[in-house]
Amino acid sequence: MPMRRTIGISLACLVISAGAIAKTPDKSRIHHHNSKHAKADVRIGKTRTFSCNAGGGPPDTYLGPMHTAGTSQIGTAAWYNLVGSRTSSGEVLDTVTPTAAHRTLPLASYAKVTNLDSGRSIIVKINDRGPWHRRFIIDLSPRAAGEIGVRNAGIAPVVVEPVAIGPTGNNAAVTTATFQSPAVPAAQ
């Protein structure tokens, strides 16, 4: 088990460092969102990066470009199945929307969760607080856990990256998430 964790953490550090030093290509040369060096476009059900339906429109709604916004956390994720109960944001937990519970990320922000075992990732909306067991860094909804392969195993090593969704530029309105230390209250 310690060797598996060491390999997972090493792989996560490699992926994060490779992304940090990757050269950003000219936007006119990017034809689709699976380009190795392009910022990922977020579409539901079209790629291995999934997103919750934040716009309230039909599934497969284009939410705009996505980019990481801050530091990443590496740790263990679990999932919870309290379907029908209210979350900290007041929303009802369901089996359709990929959401998550996190201790410090602001409610209504977004994060990319990548399973280090399978390499699959999903964009989740942070709508609850937790996990309350210090062994885990994030609790995933049933939909989010199923999409990245955590549901069958129960737990998995993951990387959690806060993301900003929306256009970038001077007057762009983006939803950004950042980790807060426990001593500093999270802005909501």
Steps between C-alpha positions, in 0.01 A plus 500: 500500500777758578662424163169557317455834676858605421452416134168688492646810660802489269273469198286791618807720551624409152166584340474830688855605418461402133185712480673794662787506251302406189513757223159648424435471125354767276121492547439518125669159458281323756219319320361279775512470876713184512818683399789405730594855591166678470287604792224244530152591384232373734217299348283245669530151358733586210845449650650337804475833682141539617321793652190573696225683321555843654307688234175314569474409131483156346785249544797558270478875558823680420615684812803669349874456533640365823834566666652424837493782749739443784671214676405133493438254781600134486330251727222245527141548384192318621139526390178537692148389421270725701276549195199714579659686791587871492860607455667800666406718204133406534494285186363146517759227435397296195643225280514716186720799586874456561558688824736470795556590863824677596612659825642829368409561135224761471147377445382534136859483371639228274784253525652240270539163672733248334515136606870409509426129453295534181606844372134599457390846612181695556403859575291518816307781663584545867162514674564337839743495792704200601641242502509488876748212516852651465613201293314642196539832319172493304165318501347441157134470405387166350516639143849645541629182667355283226648706217860477623484146640491568874154356561589130473821528700352735761816709525780598261809722486413828328627844405259788571564814293288815542390625159359811342232442240422762243679730260823664602576864438452844650124494548449123531269374770643174632423272790826444685581271789799529730606297800475683830691415814279386789593816696373730224124485432411417141342781300162395371 
